[in-house]
Every structure is written in structure tokens, then in C-alpha cells.
Amino acid sequence: MGEKSAARAVKALAPRTVIPIHLGILPRSPLMRTGETPEGFSKRVRDAGLKTEVVILHEGESWTGQH
């Protein structure tokens, strides 16, 4: 799922928070590299006017949701 389709899913599901986990991963095969990033996805969510929080984790980070 790329940035565009992931943003559509966020719109349809309306979660409070999303964590993009596959965007930005560099596949071994150059044919599978898209250049799409978690930051690009976050921008699409903001540009769509969605209130969903996008949490971008970097290698080694973790996240604990607010209850």
C-alpha cells in the first residue's frame, strides 16, 4: 500500500493514530523501490484535512498510545 492508498484507508477507517511501518523501507530489488516515505504519507493525511495523528517511528523507537 502506497502513500495515496494508505491515506484513503485512513479516511475510510478514521483511526485516532496511525504508524506507517512499510513506507521508507528500501527493498533489495530496485524495481520495488517507490520513493514513497512516511513523511509523504503524513503530508497526504494533513492535506486531506484528516484529524488522525501520524506517528513516525525511527529505527529502534517504540510508541505507547495514550489511553
C-alpha positions as CSV (number, residue, x, y, z in Angstrom):
1,M,0.0,0.0,0.0
2,G,1.5,3.3,-1.0
3,E,1.0,6.8,0.4
4,K,-2.1,7.6,-1.6
5,S,-4.0,4.3,-0.9
6,A,-2.9,4.4,2.8
7,A,-4.3,8.0,3.1
8,R,-7.6,6.7,1.6
9,A,-7.6,3.9,4.2
10,V,-7.1,6.4,7.0
11,K,-10.0,8.5,5.6
12,A,-12.3,5.4,5.4
13,L,-11.3,4.0,8.9
14,A,-10.8,7.3,10.8
15,P,-8.4,5.9,13.4
16,R,-7.1,8.3,16.1
17,T,-3.5,7.3,15.3
18,V,-1.6,5.6,12.5
19,I,2.0,4.4,12.4
20,P,3.3,3.9,8.9
21,I,5.6,0.8,9.1
22,H,6.3,-0.1,5.5
23,L,6.9,3.2,3.8
24,G,10.5,4.2,3.6
25,I,11.8,0.6,3.7
26,L,14.4,0.1,1.0
27,P,13.6,-3.2,-0.8
28,R,16.5,-5.2,-2.2
29,S,15.1,-5.1,-5.7
30,P,15.4,-1.6,-7.3
31,L,12.2,-2.5,-9.2
32,M,10.2,-2.4,-5.9
33,R,11.6,1.0,-4.7
34,T,9.0,3.7,-4.9
35,G,10.5,6.7,-3.2
36,E,7.4,7.0,-1.0
37,T,8.1,7.9,2.6
38,P,6.3,8.1,5.9
39,E,6.7,11.9,5.7
40,G,5.0,11.9,2.3
41,F,2.1,9.9,3.8
42,S,1.8,12.2,6.8
43,K,1.6,15.2,4.4
44,R,-1.2,13.4,2.4
45,V,-3.1,12.8,5.6
46,R,-2.7,16.5,6.7
47,D,-3.6,17.8,3.2
48,A,-6.8,15.7,3.2
49,G,-7.8,17.6,6.4
50,L,-7.9,14.4,8.4
51,K,-7.5,14.6,12.2
52,T,-5.7,11.3,12.5
53,E,-2.3,11.6,14.2
54,V,0.6,10.1,12.2
55,V,3.4,8.8,14.4
56,I,6.6,8.2,12.5
57,L,9.0,5.9,14.3
58,H,12.6,5.7,13.5
59,E,14.7,2.5,13.9
60,G,14.8,1.4,17.5
61,E,12.0,3.6,18.6
62,S,8.7,2.4,20.2
63,W,5.4,4.1,20.9
64,T,2.9,3.7,23.7
65,G,-0.5,5.0,22.9
66,Q,-2.4,7.5,25.0
67,H,-5.3,5.8,26.8
